[in-house]
Amino acid sequence: MRAVPISVDPEMIKLAASGGTSSFRMMNDCPEASLFFRRYCFKVKSTNNVHYRVSAVYGFVEPMEAPQVEVTRLDGPPKSDDRLEVLFMLVDADCKDAREAFATGEVPEFSIDVPLIAE
């Protein structure tokens, strides 16, 4: 498994099955001044759109920044096999719309799964 330049914190989200809100951050550890400047756009997909909502489906992760995504759980049965899949694509500095970047049909560079636990 190859290392990815983005890390997620926390790596797993636990919420009450009756509902609640939590969040996670995506850290781009690539220094802006380095020769390996990397700017990524992201897209968040869910295995359960009935019980989960996210505040930012599309966005950007700039070098040395850590955008936050809020996750809301709606009332439902306990479940421990749901997840968010966060897809990442490398984009140029002039890219202004993450949704458009994903609409090109280009294959994402990598993805990170965030398990969702509802107890």
MDTraj code that builds the backbone (N, CA, C; nanometers):
import mdtraj as md
import numpy as np

residues = "MET ARG ALA VAL PRO ILE SER VAL ASP PRO GLU MET ILE LYS LEU ALA ALA SER GLY GLY THR SER SER PHE ARG MET MET ASN ASP CYS PRO GLU ALA SER LEU PHE PHE ARG ARG TYR CYS PHE LYS VAL LYS SER THR ASN ASN VAL HIS TYR ARG VAL SER ALA VAL TYR GLY PHE VAL GLU PRO MET GLU ALA PRO GLN VAL GLU VAL THR ARG LEU ASP GLY PRO PRO LYS SER ASP ASP ARG LEU GLU VAL LEU PHE MET LEU VAL ASP ALA ASP CYS LYS ASP ALA ARG GLU ALA PHE ALA THR GLY GLU VAL PRO GLU PHE SER ILE ASP VAL PRO LEU ILE ALA GLU".split()
xyz = np.array([
    [0.0838, -0.1174, 0.0000],
    [0.0000, 0.0000, 0.0000],
    [0.0889, 0.1245, 0.0000],
    [0.0620, 0.2166, -0.0902],
    [0.1444, 0.3372, -0.0972],
    [0.0920, 0.4442, -0.0025],
    [0.1818, 0.5280, 0.0411],
    [0.1444, 0.6373, 0.1304],
    [0.0683, 0.7429, 0.0509],
    [-0.0293, 0.8046, 0.1157],
    [-0.1052, 0.9122, 0.0520],
    [-0.0705, 1.0439, 0.1204],
    [-0.0749, 1.1547, 0.0467],
    [-0.0336, 1.2840, 0.1024],
    [-0.1378, 1.3512, 0.1911],
    [-0.2553, 1.2920, 0.2015],
    [-0.3623, 1.3486, 0.2837],
    [-0.3877, 1.2534, 0.4000],
    [-0.4064, 1.3094, 0.5183],
    [-0.4465, 1.2272, 0.6325],
    [-0.5805, 1.2781, 0.6844],
    [-0.6540, 1.1896, 0.7497],
    [-0.7871, 1.2218, 0.8013],
    [-0.7863, 1.2044, 0.9523],
    [-0.8470, 1.3014, 1.0230],
    [-0.8540, 1.2952, 1.1688],
    [-0.9908, 1.3426, 1.2161],
    [-1.0663, 1.2579, 1.2884],
    [-1.0329, 1.1213, 1.3263],
    [-1.0501, 1.0262, 1.2079],
    [-0.9941, 0.9088, 1.2222],
    [-0.9991, 0.8099, 1.1149],
    [-1.1317, 0.7354, 1.1105],
    [-1.2138, 0.7478, 1.2161],
    [-1.3429, 0.6813, 1.2254],
    [-1.4378, 0.7748, 1.3001],
    [-1.5660, 0.7720, 1.2645],
    [-1.6641, 0.8583, 1.3302],
    [-1.7690, 0.7717, 1.3980],
    [-1.7900, 0.7972, 1.5282],
    [-1.8940, 0.7291, 1.6052],
    [-2.0004, 0.8307, 1.6422],
    [-2.1263, 0.7939, 1.6176],
    [-2.2393, 0.8799, 1.6514],
    [-2.3505, 0.7947, 1.7105],
    [-2.4407, 0.8589, 1.7824],
    [-2.5572, 0.7891, 1.8355],
    [-2.6493, 0.7525, 1.7196],
    [-2.7084, 0.6339, 1.7241],
    [-2.8017, 0.5928, 1.6190],
    [-2.9223, 0.6861, 1.6142],
    [-2.9535, 0.7492, 1.7267],
    [-3.0669, 0.8423, 1.7327],
    [-3.0369, 0.9755, 1.6648],
    [-2.9110, 0.9982, 1.6293],
    [-2.8740, 1.1204, 1.5580],
    [-2.7658, 1.1980, 1.6295],
    [-2.7005, 1.2855, 1.5569],
    [-2.5950, 1.3683, 1.6140],
    [-2.5044, 1.4217, 1.5046],
    [-2.4067, 1.4988, 1.5476],
    [-2.3142, 1.5617, 1.4536],
    [-2.1710, 1.5431, 1.5005],
    [-2.0829, 1.5201, 1.4061],
    [-1.9400, 1.5116, 1.4318],
    [-1.8697, 1.5712, 1.3100],
    [-1.7386, 1.5710, 1.3126],
    [-1.6656, 1.6238, 1.1975],
    [-1.5303, 1.5551, 1.1868],
    [-1.4696, 1.5707, 1.0712],
    [-1.3331, 1.5239, 1.0521],
    [-1.2587, 1.6267, 0.9686],
    [-1.1269, 1.6245, 0.9813],
    [-1.0410, 1.7143, 0.9044],
    [-0.9543, 1.6323, 0.8099],
    [-0.9255, 1.6931, 0.6963],
    [-0.8348, 1.6329, 0.5987],
    [-0.7109, 1.7201, 0.5940],
    [-0.5961, 1.6648, 0.6307],
    [-0.4722, 1.7424, 0.6357],
    [-0.3868, 1.7138, 0.5129],
    [-0.3492, 1.8209, 0.4443],
    [-0.2570, 1.8111, 0.3309],
    [-0.1202, 1.8489, 0.3847],
    [-0.0358, 1.7500, 0.4050],
    [0.0945, 1.7723, 0.4680],
    [0.2029, 1.8165, 0.3708],
    [0.1653, 1.8511, 0.2501],
    [0.2618, 1.8956, 0.1488],
    [0.2888, 2.0451, 0.1669],
    [0.4091, 2.0850, 0.2020],
    [0.4374, 2.2278, 0.2203],
    [0.4225, 2.3043, 0.0893],
    [0.3623, 2.4209, 0.0979],
    [0.3392, 2.5037, -0.0212],
    [0.4703, 2.5425, -0.0880],
    [0.5737, 2.5613, -0.0090],
    [0.7023, 2.6063, -0.0634],
    [0.7867, 2.4918, -0.1195],
    [0.7421, 2.3690, -0.1013],
    [0.8241, 2.2562, -0.1464],
    [0.8154, 2.2382, -0.2975],
    [0.9041, 2.1587, -0.3490],
    [0.9003, 2.1252, -0.4913],
    [0.7835, 2.0330, -0.5223],
    [0.7253, 1.9765, -0.4185],
    [0.6165, 1.8813, -0.4357],
    [0.4824, 1.9424, -0.3975],
    [0.4649, 2.0719, -0.4264],
    [0.3395, 2.1422, -0.4000],
    [0.2245, 2.0614, -0.4591],
    [0.1283, 2.0281, -0.3763],
    [0.0146, 1.9498, -0.4221],
    [-0.1147, 2.0139, -0.3718],
    [-0.2023, 2.0412, -0.4643],
    [-0.3352, 2.0928, -0.4319],
    [-0.4345, 1.9872, -0.4797],
    [-0.5224, 1.9465, -0.3908],
    [-0.6177, 1.8417, -0.4235],
    [-0.7602, 1.8936, -0.4129],
    [-0.8475, 1.8388, -0.4965],
    [-0.9901, 1.8590, -0.4750],
    [-1.0432, 1.7264, -0.4208],
    [-1.1552, 1.7339, -0.3491],
    [-1.2131, 1.6126, -0.2925],
    [-1.3612, 1.6031, -0.3231],
    [-1.4102, 1.4808, -0.3159],
    [-1.5523, 1.4502, -0.3283],
    [-1.5833, 1.3462, -0.2218],
    [-1.6881, 1.3706, -0.1423],
    [-1.7266, 1.2774, -0.0362],
    [-1.8478, 1.1972, -0.0825],
    [-1.8338, 1.0655, -0.0797],
    [-1.9438, 0.9749, -0.1122],
    [-1.9787, 0.8961, 0.0137],
    [-2.1052, 0.8563, 0.0251],
    [-2.1505, 0.7816, 0.1422],
    [-2.2172, 0.6519, 0.0991],
    [-2.1990, 0.5481, 0.1807],
    [-2.2687, 0.4226, 0.1546],
    [-2.4112, 0.4273, 0.2086],
    [-2.4457, 0.5328, 0.2841],
    [-2.5787, 0.5440, 0.3435],
    [-2.6249, 0.6895, 0.3382],
    [-2.6928, 0.7253, 0.2292],
    [-2.7442, 0.8615, 0.2155],
    [-2.8782, 0.8811, 0.2852],
    [-2.9361, 0.7738, 0.3387],
    [-3.0623, 0.7847, 0.4118],
    [-3.0381, 0.8421, 0.5510],
    [-2.9307, 0.7987, 0.6176],
    [-2.9070, 0.8382, 0.7564],
    [-2.7921, 0.9363, 0.7765],
    [-2.7160, 0.9666, 0.6718],
    [-2.6009, 1.0570, 0.6878],
    [-2.6055, 1.1723, 0.5884],
    [-2.5620, 1.2879, 0.6353],
    [-2.5444, 1.4075, 0.5518],
    [-2.4049, 1.4623, 0.5796],
    [-2.3438, 1.5233, 0.4789],
    [-2.2139, 1.5885, 0.4982],
    [-2.2251, 1.7340, 0.4547],
    [-2.1482, 1.8209, 0.5218],
    [-2.1574, 1.9650, 0.4969],
    [-2.0869, 2.0076, 0.3699],
    [-1.9878, 1.9338, 0.3277],
    [-1.9130, 1.9699, 0.2067],
    [-1.8902, 1.8440, 0.1247],
    [-1.9686, 1.8273, 0.0198],
    [-1.9515, 1.7108, -0.0661],
    [-1.8286, 1.7298, -0.1547],
    [-1.8070, 1.8529, -0.2005],
    [-1.6917, 1.8872, -0.2844],
    [-1.6121, 1.9986, -0.2182],
    [-1.4823, 2.0005, -0.2439],
    [-1.3996, 2.1087, -0.1913],
    [-1.2538, 2.0892, -0.2284],
    [-1.1698, 2.1714, -0.1670],
    [-1.0261, 2.1689, -0.1938],
    [-0.9483, 2.1488, -0.0649],
    [-0.8346, 2.0811, -0.0759],
    [-0.7407, 2.0665, 0.0349],
    [-0.6104, 2.1295, -0.0130],
    [-0.5854, 2.2499, 0.0352],
    [-0.4660, 2.3243, -0.0034],
    [-0.3456, 2.2730, 0.0767],
    [-0.2241, 2.2962, 0.0292],
    [-0.1050, 2.2550, 0.1044],
    [-0.1032, 2.3160, 0.2446],
    [-0.0706, 2.2330, 0.3419],
    [-0.0589, 2.2720, 0.4826],
    [-0.1896, 2.3258, 0.5404],
    [-0.3028, 2.2898, 0.4806],
    [-0.4331, 2.3285, 0.5336],
    [-0.5110, 2.2040, 0.5712],
    [-0.6172, 2.2242, 0.6507],
    [-0.6957, 2.1115, 0.7001],
    [-0.8441, 2.1475, 0.7027],
    [-0.9115, 2.1418, 0.5873],
    [-1.0543, 2.1729, 0.5874],
    [-1.1323, 2.0704, 0.6693],
    [-1.2417, 2.1176, 0.7258],
    [-1.3259, 2.0336, 0.8107],
    [-1.4535, 1.9982, 0.7360],
    [-1.4973, 1.8741, 0.7494],
    [-1.6235, 1.8282, 0.6928],
    [-1.7112, 1.7842, 0.8089],
    [-1.8320, 1.8393, 0.8153],
    [-1.9263, 1.8033, 0.9211],
    [-2.0123, 1.6868, 0.8731],
    [-2.0307, 1.5892, 0.9621],
    [-2.1104, 1.4710, 0.9326],
    [-2.2293, 1.4701, 1.0277],
    [-2.3504, 1.4613, 0.9726],
    [-2.4719, 1.4576, 1.0535],
    [-2.5383, 1.3218, 1.0371],
    [-2.5691, 1.2594, 1.1485],
    [-2.6405, 1.1310, 1.1497],
    [-2.7859, 1.1604, 1.1839],
    [-2.8783, 1.1111, 1.1009],
    [-3.0210, 1.1221, 1.1284],
    [-3.0657, 0.9979, 1.2048],
    [-3.1792, 1.0078, 1.2728],
    [-3.2311, 0.8970, 1.3529],
    [-3.2496, 0.7720, 1.2668],
    [-3.2018, 0.6597, 1.3186],
    [-3.2143, 0.5334, 1.2471],
    [-3.1614, 0.4196, 1.3310],
    [-3.1645, 0.2993, 1.2775],
    [-3.1177, 0.1829, 1.3532],
    [-2.9655, 0.1850, 1.3703],
    [-2.9169, 0.1211, 1.4778],
    [-2.7715, 0.1095, 1.4948],
    [-2.7117, 0.0365, 1.3741],
    [-2.5932, 0.0799, 1.3344],
    [-2.5283, 0.0198, 1.2186],
    [-2.3794, 0.0475, 1.2265],
    [-2.2984, -0.0523, 1.1892],
    [-2.1534, -0.0339, 1.2009],
    [-2.0780, -0.0598, 1.0706],
    [-2.1502, -0.0759, 0.9589],
    [-2.0802, -0.1062, 0.8339],
    [-2.0924, 0.0042, 0.7286],
    [-2.1340, 0.1238, 0.7699],
    [-2.1389, 0.2367, 0.6771],
    [-2.0023, 0.3041, 0.6712],
    [-1.9807, 0.3818, 0.5649],
    [-1.8539, 0.4539, 0.5529],
    [-1.8699, 0.5708, 0.4575],
    [-1.7798, 0.6650, 0.4733],
    [-1.7631, 0.7712, 0.3753],
    [-1.6412, 0.7344, 0.2923],
    [-1.6498, 0.7554, 0.1633],
    [-1.5341, 0.7383, 0.0758],
    [-1.4996, 0.8778, 0.0251],
    [-1.3797, 0.9245, 0.0566],
    [-1.3360, 1.0565, 0.0135],
    [-1.2387, 1.0371, -0.1024],
    [-1.2784, 1.0852, -0.2195],
    [-1.1977, 1.0734, -0.3405],
    [-1.1147, 1.1998, -0.3578],
    [-0.9914, 1.1854, -0.4027],
    [-0.9009, 1.2996, -0.4201],
    [-0.8433, 1.3020, -0.5610],
    [-0.8384, 1.4230, -0.6171],
    [-0.7750, 1.4451, -0.7471],
    [-0.6786, 1.5618, -0.7359],
    [-0.5635, 1.5466, -0.7954],
    [-0.4651, 1.6542, -0.8016],
    [-0.5156, 1.7577, -0.9021],
    [-0.5160, 1.8866, -0.8623],
    [-0.5642, 1.9925, -0.9514],
    [-0.4649, 2.1075, -0.9556],
    [-0.4743, 2.1862, -1.0605],
    [-0.3903, 2.3050, -1.0753],
    [-0.4377, 2.4165, -0.9829],
    [-0.3512, 2.5123, -0.9608],
    [-0.3830, 2.6263, -0.8743],
    [-0.4985, 2.7087, -0.9286],
    [-0.5228, 2.7046, -1.0592],
    [-0.6300, 2.7863, -1.1164],
    [-0.7655, 2.7160, -1.1187],
    [-0.7745, 2.5935, -1.0707],
    [-0.9021, 2.5219, -1.0636],
    [-0.9897, 2.5879, -0.9578],
    [-1.1100, 2.6286, -0.9958],
    [-1.1990, 2.7014, -0.9045],
    [-1.3190, 2.6193, -0.8585],
    [-1.3518, 2.5102, -0.9289],
    [-1.4730, 2.4344, -0.8999],
    [-1.4406, 2.2853, -0.8899],
    [-1.4439, 2.2334, -0.7677],
    [-1.4108, 2.0921, -0.7455],
    [-1.5119, 2.0001, -0.8132],
    [-1.6381, 2.0389, -0.8146],
    [-1.7413, 1.9560, -0.8788],
    [-1.7093, 1.9387, -1.0277],
    [-1.6707, 2.0473, -1.0929],
    [-1.6347, 2.0402, -1.2351],
    [-1.5133, 1.9500, -1.2576],
    [-1.4177, 1.9542, -1.1664],
    [-1.2983, 1.8702, -1.1796],
    [-1.3367, 1.7225, -1.1812],
    [-1.4336, 1.6841, -1.0985],
    [-1.4767, 1.5441, -1.0950],
    [-1.5669, 1.5099, -1.2133],
    [-1.6321, 1.6093, -1.2725],
    [-1.7223, 1.5856, -1.3851],
    [-1.6478, 1.5485, -1.5130],
    [-1.5167, 1.5662, -1.5154],
    [-1.4386, 1.5344, -1.6358],
    [-1.4299, 1.3850, -1.6618],
    [-1.4617, 1.3041, -1.5612],
    [-1.4515, 1.1594, -1.5762],
    [-1.3130, 1.1055, -1.5472],
    [-1.2221, 1.1953, -1.5105],
    [-1.0858, 1.1536, -1.4761],
    [-1.0894, 1.0659, -1.3506],
    [-1.0064, 0.9640, -1.3483],
    [-1.0015, 0.8724, -1.2344],
    [-0.9324, 0.9420, -1.1172],
    [-0.9940, 0.9384, -0.9967],
    [-0.9293, 0.9989, -0.8791],
    [-0.7921, 0.9369, -0.8535],
    [-0.7021, 1.0179, -0.7987],
    [-0.5657, 0.9717, -0.7708],
    [-0.5631, 0.8702, -0.6570],
    [-0.6464, 0.8937, -0.5548],
    [-0.6563, 0.8002, -0.4425],
    [-0.7839, 0.8304, -0.3655],
    [-0.8169, 0.7428, -0.2718],
    [-0.9334, 0.7639, -0.1854],
    [-0.8990, 0.7206, -0.0437],
    [-0.9755, 0.7740, 0.0502],
    [-0.9617, 0.7375, 0.1913],
    [-1.1006, 0.7031, 0.2427],
    [-1.1136, 0.5892, 0.3093],
    [-1.2403, 0.5499, 0.3705],
    [-1.2450, 0.5958, 0.5154],
    [-1.3611, 0.6492, 0.5547],
    [-1.3849, 0.6907, 0.6930],
    [-1.5033, 0.6077, 0.7433],
    [-1.4785, 0.5060, 0.8268],
    [-1.5877, 0.4245, 0.8796],
    [-1.6836, 0.5079, 0.9646],
    [-1.8136, 0.4746, 0.9541],
    [-1.9186, 0.5412, 1.0311],
    [-1.9837, 0.4375, 1.1217],
    [-1.9832, 0.4637, 1.2507],
    [-2.0416, 0.3725, 1.3491],
    [-2.1581, 0.4435, 1.4171],
    [-2.2767, 0.3829, 1.4121],
    [-2.3943, 0.4375, 1.4798],
    [-2.4360, 0.3387, 1.5878],
    [-2.4231, 0.3817, 1.7153],
    [-2.4547, 0.2922, 1.8286],
    [-2.5761, 0.3421, 1.9048],
])
top = md.Topology()
chain = top.add_chain()
for i, resn in enumerate(residues, 1):
    res = top.add_residue(resn, chain, resSeq=i)
    for name in ("N", "CA", "C"):
        top.add_atom(name, md.element.get_by_symbol(name[0]), res)
traj = md.Trajectory(xyz[None], top)
